[in-house]
Amino acid sequence: MEVAPRIVIDDNIHLGKPVIRGTRVPIELIIGKLAGGMTFEDIQQEFEITRDDVLAALDYAAKILQGEEIKVIA
């Protein structure tokens, strides 16, 4: 099932976590690699995905965080 452009969820792939369509590359892995300092180009080569796939992963993560509610406990 497509949940965003280029992003799909399939119960048979990575336990239903979102991945790049047509691959087994989880969105969380792409975001983690970027956070760890890998470049777009490094990620594209390592996982055989496109720049648009990397941008779609970032966009998906941003939209998920946008809807997240944070409660401060003091």
C-alpha positions as CSV (number, residue, x, y, z in Angstrom):
1,M,0.0,0.0,0.0
2,E,1.4,3.4,-1.0
3,V,1.3,5.8,2.0
4,A,3.2,8.6,0.3
5,P,4.8,9.2,-3.1
6,R,7.5,6.5,-3.5
7,I,6.8,5.1,0.0
8,V,5.0,1.8,0.6
9,I,4.1,-0.4,3.4
10,D,3.9,-4.2,2.9
11,D,3.4,-6.6,5.8
12,N,5.8,-9.0,4.1
13,I,8.7,-6.5,4.0
14,H,10.4,-5.3,7.2
15,L,7.4,-6.2,9.3
16,G,5.3,-3.5,7.6
17,K,7.7,-0.6,8.1
18,P,7.7,2.0,5.4
19,V,10.2,1.4,2.6
20,I,11.1,2.9,-0.8
21,R,8.7,1.5,-3.4
22,G,10.3,-1.4,-5.3
23,T,13.0,-2.0,-2.7
24,R,13.5,-3.3,0.8
25,V,15.1,-0.1,1.9
26,P,13.4,1.2,5.1
27,I,12.8,5.0,5.5
28,E,14.3,4.9,9.0
29,L,17.6,3.6,7.6
30,I,17.8,6.4,5.0
31,I,17.1,9.0,7.7
32,G,19.6,7.4,10.0
33,K,22.3,7.3,7.4
34,L,21.8,11.0,6.6
35,A,21.9,11.8,10.3
36,G,25.2,9.9,10.5
37,G,26.8,12.1,7.9
38,M,26.3,10.1,4.7
39,T,25.7,12.2,1.6
40,F,22.7,11.8,-0.8
41,E,25.1,10.4,-3.3
42,D,26.6,7.8,-0.9
43,I,23.1,6.6,0.0
44,Q,22.0,6.4,-3.6
45,Q,25.0,4.3,-4.5
46,E,24.9,2.0,-1.4
47,F,21.1,1.3,-1.7
48,E,20.7,1.7,-5.4
49,I,18.0,4.3,-5.0
50,T,17.5,7.8,-6.6
51,R,17.9,11.3,-5.2
52,D,14.1,11.6,-5.5
53,D,13.8,8.4,-3.3
54,V,16.0,10.1,-0.6
55,L,14.0,13.3,-0.8
56,A,10.7,11.3,-0.5
57,A,12.1,9.6,2.7
58,L,12.9,13.0,4.2
59,D,9.5,14.4,3.2
60,Y,7.7,11.4,4.7
61,A,9.7,11.7,8.0
62,A,8.9,15.4,8.2
63,K,5.2,14.8,7.7
64,I,5.2,12.1,10.4
65,L,6.9,14.4,12.9
66,Q,4.5,17.2,11.9
67,G,1.7,15.1,13.3
68,E,3.5,14.0,16.4
69,E,2.2,15.3,19.7
70,I,4.7,15.9,22.5
71,K,3.6,16.2,26.1
72,V,6.0,17.7,28.6
73,I,5.8,16.2,32.0
74,A,7.2,18.4,34.8
